[in-house]
C-alpha cells in the first residue's frame, strides 16, 4: 500500500497576501481558491512537478500561529536556476550554500549538498535542495 503525503497546511495571517507570494513570487500553481462560507476559505497551491500541495486559508481547524511552520523542503534539479527564479520573483532568498559538517558555507556542494533558504511573509521557513544528478 502506498502512503502519499498530499497536503501540508501552512499557517498565514493574510490569505490574499500569502496566495500572491506563493503564486506570483515563488511560482506555485493555484489548484483552487474556495470559499465554503464567510468563515471558511481554502486555497490550495502546488509547486510545479510536486505530488504534494500546500493549503492556506481560514476555518480549517488549524490552531498553528502564522509563521510557525519551519523546515518545509523542496527538491530541484538545478539549484542555480531555482535561486534565479526566486530572486526574479522578488523573494528574499539566501545565496546558494552547502554544509561542511554543521557549518553553512557559501557556494555549491557535492551531490545533495546545495541549498537555498527563504521564508514566506509570515516567517514559515523553506529549504530548497538540489537533488543529485542521475549518472
N, C-alpha and C positions, 0 to 999 in steps of 0.2 A: 504494500500500500504506500502510495506517495503522500507525503505531508508537505504542502506548499504554503509558504508564507505569502499571503495575498495583499494585506493592508497593514500599514502602520499609522496610527493616529499621531499627528504632530500638533501639539498644543500651541495655539497662536492667540494673540489679543485682538487682531483685526483681520477678519476673513478676507475682505477685498484686498487689503494691502498684502497679505500673505499670498493670495492667489496670484496677484501681479508679480510678486517676487519669484515665485516658483515657476510660473508660466513664462513671463516675458524676460526675466533676467537669468534664471537657471536653465530654462529650456524644457521643462516638464510639459507633457501633454495633458490638457484638461479632459478627463473622461466624462465627467458630468458635474454640474453645479445645480443641486436640487434643494429647493425649499419645500419641506414637508408641511410646515406650519410657520407661524410667526416666530416660534421659538426653536425650530429645528431646521438647520441648513447643513448640507453635506457637500463638500467639494472634494472630488477625487482626482488626483493628478498622478501621472505615471512617468518616470524617467524613460526616455526613448530606449527601446530594447529590453526593458525590465519586465519581469513577471510579477513584480510586487509594486504596489502603489502606495501613495500616502493619502491620508484624508485629513482635511482641515475643516473646521465647522463649529457649530454650536448645538447644544441639546442632545449630545450623543452619550451622556452619562460619564464623560471623561472628566476627572477632577484634577488632572495634572495642570499645574500653573504654566502659563505661556513661557516658553524658553527653557523648560525643564528637561527636555529630551536631549540627551548627549550621546554622541558617538555613532550616529547613523553613518552608514558607509555605502558608497557606490564604487563600482569597479569599471574601469575603462580600458580600452586597448592602447590609447595614446594620451599620456598624462599632459604632454605639452599642448596638444590640441584642446584637451579639456580645460586646462588653465587659461588658454587664449579665449575660449568660448565664454568662460566665467568673467574674465576681465572685460570682454566686449559687451557683456550683459550688464556691466556696472556692479558686479559682485565684488565685495571686499574679500579677496582670496589670498591665501599665503603664497609665497613663492613655492616652486617645486622643491621638496625636501626628501631626504631619506634618513634612515636611522642607522647609527653606529652604536650598538649597544642601546642604552636608554637615551642617548643624545640625538636630537634632531640636527641634521647637517644640511645646509642648503645645497641643492643640486640633485641630479638623478642618482639612484642607487641601482643595485642589481635587480634580478627578477623579483617581482612582487614587492620591491622596496623603493618605490617612488610614489609620493603622495602630495596632495594639496589639501588645505583645510579652509572651511568657511563656516560662517554662522548665518542663519536667517535673521530677519529684522527683529525677532523676539529673543534671539540667543540660543535657539536649538542648534546644535553643532553637527557638522558633516565632515567626513573624511572622504576623499576620492583617491583610490589606489589604482595604479597601473598593474594589470594582470601580466603575468609572464607571457612572452611571445611564444607561440607554438613553434616547435622545432621542425 
